[in-house]
Amino acid sequence: MSTGELRVVAIADADSFVKWSASLLDAVPGIRRHLLLVRTPLTVSAAQQRAALVGTSFQDAGVTRLNFDELGGWLGGHLPDVVVLAGRGPFVRLVARQIDRLAHRPVVVSGLPGMSIPAQRGALEYRRESDLLVLHSHREERAFAELSRQIDVPVPTALATLPFAQPTEREHERAGQDAAVRELVGAGARRGSVARGGPGSLGVSATHAAPPAPRASGTDLVFAAQALVPADRAERAELASMLRRAAEADPTRRVVVKLRSRPGETETHLERDAYADLLSARPANLVFSHQPMAAALESAEGLVTVSSTAVVEAIARGIPVIALDTFGVHKPLLNTVFLGSGLLGGAEEVIGRRFRHAHPRWMQDNYFHPDTESTWWGQVEELVALRREDRLRARTVPVGRGGTLHAAWHRKSVLGDEDRSLLGAVALAVGTPAVRAIVALRRARGRAGEDTWADNGTDFTIAPTPHRDPIRR
């Protein structure tokens, strides 16, 4: 199959999914790519869109904003071969229902926009109708495979390189320079070894020459803020105090709080107790930034976060990291992925700017596998060939319990004010209390001993998420 034949469309709304899907498709050469932004309460602003698409080839002509009711007509008119569903679970399922109505069915791919340990039940359940689920590490593959077995939801998966784990052109140039230095050092070591009488001497061996030279250091301490973690106001206030102390410890260097949204904008997850409010009084060298993460890292000495995927971006650029363990290391903080990484540290390490580099073995299993092991696009091409031969079974969304009323509630809960139907308003009023009661019952069962969020011995969860994170804001 000629890759150039393939028309690939990503359908997204929220900022992190726009960034992920655009970067994922941008890495595939030769395809005809397009990005659809569906209007929901989470849809990116124009400024967020520009920031999310920095570093990709997507221009204005390659991006279309539309209402949900226009989506079916657009897809039916443009006939994509592949659709990448890039949004939170309920959004993915709502769009999948539209795809089920198409006469020309594309291959449906979905994925998650960052580190996805622990693998969550909802993440898999909502994407069970995908022909392929894209994951980004060997560890995630194992976690989702085990979760699939536990809940009997088989979804084919494929490995991709997380787009943010790719070094920039500048890092590629620097890596080449470092390799040249290491070769010179190795050659000198080999000559020294011969002069000193062979490998038993104190000369440095060629295979253990100098480690890769660190990236030319910036001076900023960049803090990647997150909406979901920590969730407790007192803990967020403690982090704000830590950042203030770090700024006061050295007034000549900046502490940059990298935020995801400006006032009036939304982001993928609902933020409570925003750092802009918690740090309303701050030193002059403690500043806020809304620029893309890649731009913020250009002047970074090191990155600090609880569990942001920005860690992967920093590691790819040779920038050291502190993954905060101030409040522990457990699944609700989404930071168990850092166990064994060598990156964990607390407030005193942050204030002293004692950043760390990740252990190579951890990197191999977590997001930094060789590109040759990323086979997702080859699998997509095989699925397209099967669909063209009518040999790929359509994975359609089943009719939910509650029928029309449930479908209306689902639509209204995802689209918010973009859905102006009377049935949607009625369904929301009736369905929301029922859903809250069901979720509360499941959480109560978890507290009674079935809570897989409390088990750090696995990389998956079956119980409902402990994070209160509504789509309607």
Secondary structure, DSSP 8 states (H G I E B T S, - for coil): --GGG-EEEEEE-SHHHHHHHHHHHHTSTT-EEEEEEE-STT---HHHHHHHTTTSS--GGGEEEE-HHHHHHHHHHH--SEEEEES-HHHHHHHHHHHHT-SS--EEEEE-SS---SEEHHHHHTTTT-SEEEE-SHHHHHHHHHHHHHHT----EEE---GGGS--HHHHHHHHHHHHHHHHHHHHHHHHHHHTTSTTSSS--GGG-----------EEEEE--SSSS-SHHHHHHHHHHHHHHHHH-TTS-EEEE-S--TT---SS---S-HHHHTSS--TTEEEE-S-HHHHHTTEEEEEESS-THHHHHHHTT--EEEE-TT---GGGT-GGGTTSS-EE-HHHHHTT--B---HHHHHHTT---GGG--HHHHHHHHHHHHHTT-S--------TTHHHHHHHHHHHHHGGG---HHHHHHHHHHHHHHHHHHHHHHHHIIIII-GGG-TTSSEE-S--S----S--
